Structures are given as C-alpha cells and as structure tokens.
C-alpha cells in the first residue's frame, strides 16, 4: 500500500455512493412492499442537482430483470437516471456499509480500496456473495486493493463499526471489535487492531466506546450511536429516560467522549442527539437512531420515525451542516430490516487532482 493512505471523512467530496437494491422480502418480513420505494427516494436525493451538488449512484442488482424493475421505480420517482449505473452482482443482503469496500486516499489524491473480510456480523451463514463486493469494485474501477491481515488471517471489519474524522482519529466500540462472543477476529488484541487501522486507514488514535444500542443486530456498531461531523466535532446519541435500557449505555459512551482528546490533546466539541421513543415490532426492540444518517455531497439524509424528537434531530444536524440540505427519510418501516440510511450506503471519495 502507498505510504500514508488515509480514510477520508464522510463529508469530503464523493464521486459516488454505492448501494444494493433490496430483493429479499425476508429482510423485511411483512413490511417489504414499501422498502424499494424508500430506496428510490434516497437515490433521487443523492442524484439530484448538477455538478458537485449531486453524485453518481452505483446500484448492485441481482440480474437484468431486477435492473429493469428498479429502473422503472427510479424513473417514476423522478430520479436523474444519467447519474445512475447498475451492476449485475448478486448480493446476500443490502447493507453495503458493512460489506462494501472501505476506500482510502493517498497524499497525491489517488483512491484505492481496502478489502476487509465480511462474515455477516459473525451470526449468519450466507455472506459469500457480499464478501465479493470490495474486490469487484476494485476490479471495475481499476483501483489498487489491499486485504488487511493480522496473524496471517484476513481481518473482519464492517464499515458501520468505525467512523473517522479524516484526520487520523477513529471511533469504534469494544462490544463490536473486542468481544470474543462476536467472533469477528478471535484472539486479536486491541493493540493489533489499532496497528492495523494505522497501517491501512491512516489512523493515529482510536477512541473506544463501550456498547451499542439495544436491538442492534450487529452488536455495537458505532454508526448507530456516535459520529464525527467535523474534524473536532462529535455528535452522539443520548437517552433522557432513565428507565430506558439505552440510558446507561449511552451515558457511559458520553462520559468516554467527554474524557477523550484529539491528537493535539484538546477535547472535542460534543453535540448530543436525542433518541426516538422505542420502536418494537412483533415484540422485538428495533435499532432506531437518528445517528444513522448519511452525509452526501449536497445533503444529509436522516432517518426519521414519526416521533416528536424527529424535529429536534433534524434541527440539530441542520446547524452542524449549514451548507447541506438536511432531509428526513421516513424509516419507521425501514428499521424493521435492522438497519437504516448509513447502513445501506457506502461512499466512494473523489480522486483529487493536484
């Protein structure tokens, strides 16, 4: 790998956003019918505008028939189809944040792919198709590719388990990456992971939070709780109801963030986001969180849940992103798939010509 590659922050300019079109009704049992229409609206938001105010949307579909159905839906939704490109790559699931490539950029601005192993969060058997996505992207775009290893093993890492400020600092949770129960990388230590992040993502410091929210199928992904929104600004979810299961979890994470410092030893600016009221379906608590937003070139797409706190979350993020349009995307049904907007997207940073 070219020395000094770094993982750009999500708010840096994108060339494209990668998604996979929903195709398995079992991912949203009894609620699948509206999901492709939510996807179509998301693509419309990403592809709208002109020049740098939009971005290309790369869509993975299972076959030509799936492309035809998706294209029809996108056209009816008013999507700028000149900004859409389809790829006939079958997938197991649609969560490209976790299965897709994690892009890095070298000092000259060139982009390459880090291809981490994906094993469906160490809990499902069908992941082999999704695990091929990073290599396919690298080959399609003719980009350099690295497969990070520790102890001679391909490292398991999902994009939703990490978040970076693009300047050497990374957020993650101990629950996700250090718990032996999850079996992502058995026997791998904190020190080894930090060294791997330094080598492949340009990370100089890791801020380890404790746990993720209740109902998180991934066991502790940071993109449901805490995100960088600027180099020295972090937004984090809090639960005011002391009777709620998430209250203590999020309070512990907030304490750790307040104690954390940047590379120069200065504390971060911490902004809090509320949580929506608990959402349950068939007796299962769902991982609804406003922190699962996606930062696009011209917009910030935010999951909303028909909840009074929707407006507080949108207003909070609008103040943090004054140059982007903050758009609420209805996700009350979407979250039954156990993921939201950040989970379904993966940004491809722009190559910078110097």
Beta strands, then each sheet from edge to edge (+ up, - down):
strand 1: 14-20
strand 2: 56-61
strand 3: 84-88
strand 4: 102-105
strand 5: 111-114
strand 6: 145-146
strand 7: 149-150
strand 8: 153-154
strand 9: 163-164
strand 10: 169-173
strand 11: 205-209
strand 12: 226-230
strand 13: 233-237
strand 14: 269-273
strand 15: 280-281
strand 16: 284-285
strand 17: 294-295
strand 18: 299-304
strand 19: 325-330
strand 20: 346-349
sheet 1: 3+ 2+ 1+ 20-
sheet 2: 4+ 5- 6-
sheet 3: 7+ 8-
sheet 4: 9+ 10- 11-
sheet 5: 12+ 13- 14-
sheet 6: 15+ 16-
sheet 7: 17+ 18- 19-
end
